[in-house]
Amino acid sequence: MADDRAAIGIFDSGVGGLTVFRQVAARLPGESIVYLGDTARVPYGTKSADTVVRYARACARILLKRNVKLLVVACNTASAFAVDVLRDELDVPVVDVVGPGARAAVARSRSGRIGVIGTAGTVASRAYDESIAALQPGATVTAQACPLFVPLAEEGWLEGTVPEAVAHHYLDSMRGTVDTLVLGCTHYPLLAAAIGAVMGPEVALVDSAEETARVTAETLAAIGAANAEAPPCYRFLVSDAPDAFVRVGQRFLGRPLAGVEWVDF
Ligand code: DGL
């Protein structure tokens, strides 16, 4: 049986996965978490599948050295390309964000016409298309890469003319064709207002982080490793200098970030 006092490990290419950290910490307030942002190698969304798998393996290795009891792959691109490899190779349960996001979308959609937005890598992988098709074979998926959303979110340009113009550019052709849109990238929940303004109020926006937190809780309970009691301890690790992670990460986390540690891969 896994050690219930061990921490949950969460990794992402950078700050984006803090949106997942936030949901996991809210859902499981007794759990300690070690978060790793691979800030030296971000972005993953423009890299090849082989490269992302190599990076994901390296992140998992760092977190396993910290004795984590479960690994959450918070990055959509890493989930899309590397989750099967990690599940095959690791001895701890691995929770991804694509499966939970797909499930949440299928549950929300009335028509089965589902949109997915993500990085170029996530869209090219067709991971969401395949997960949605496995859950609801008749569903139609329209996917669109929205690469400019990542720098907009990191710069804090979340609402107003510029993000809405960018959202129109990517999403106008999808408007009116889907009833549910998966925000299939860690950064996109921050732009939900601009995305929603373009898609219209009748389109449900799905943030996979909430569903991922639920799956994390269920998985821990299933392996008998849940820890509801202890005051949690949060650690943040980065592969590049911590300054930018601290500055940008506070916006993603919704609270101040302290004690960020550089780790050597
Ligand atoms: N975290 C990545 C994702 O969710 C977005 C940023 C990147 O490209 O690394 O796909």
Residues whose N, C-alpha, C, O or C-beta is under 5 A from the ligand:
A	BS01	DGL	S13 G16 V42 P43 Y44 G45 T46 A74 C75 N76 T77 T119 G184 C185 T186
